[in-house]
Amino acid sequence: QVQLVESGGGLVQPGVSLRLSCAASGFAFSSSGMSWYRQAPGKERELVAVINTFGHSTYYADSVRGRFTISRDNAKNTMYLQMNSLKPEDTAVYYCRGENSWGQGTQVTVSS
């Protein structure tokens, strides 16, 4: 079955970087568009970034454009989210989505 496993979250100070990973299995990863979402406490889950099958096309929410970079390694069945210049408002649980499935999420907390 489809499995999506996020990793790389943590507690960091404002301004630093983190890289999230999403390891995929159970489906043809290289044929699937993938995306990252996040959900902050008390808020709805929101789309953060999208990447197409070969990584040539990407989309970013306005709130992260220029700071976050989505990428994928089809040979490793893994998607990434490089997050730079993190802000307290980036605090959320980050979820990987693909093949109509969700990962379990990884917590990112940005606080001084």
LINUR-V338344 format. One record per run of one state. SS is the DSSP state (H for helix, E for strand, C for the rest). FROM is the first residue (numbers start at 1). LEN is the number of residues. Records with the same first field share a line. If there is no record, write none. Layout:
SS: FROM-LEN ; FROM-LEN
This chain:
C: 1-2 ; 8-2 ; 13-5 ; 26-3 ; 32-2 ; 40-6 ; 52-6 ; 61-7 ; 74-4 ; 84-4 ; 91-1 ; 99-2 ; 103-3 ; 111-2
E: 3-5 ; 10-3 ; 18-8 ; 34-6 ; 46-6 ; 58-3 ; 68-6 ; 78-6 ; 92-7 ; 101-2 ; 106-5
H: 29-3 ; 88-3
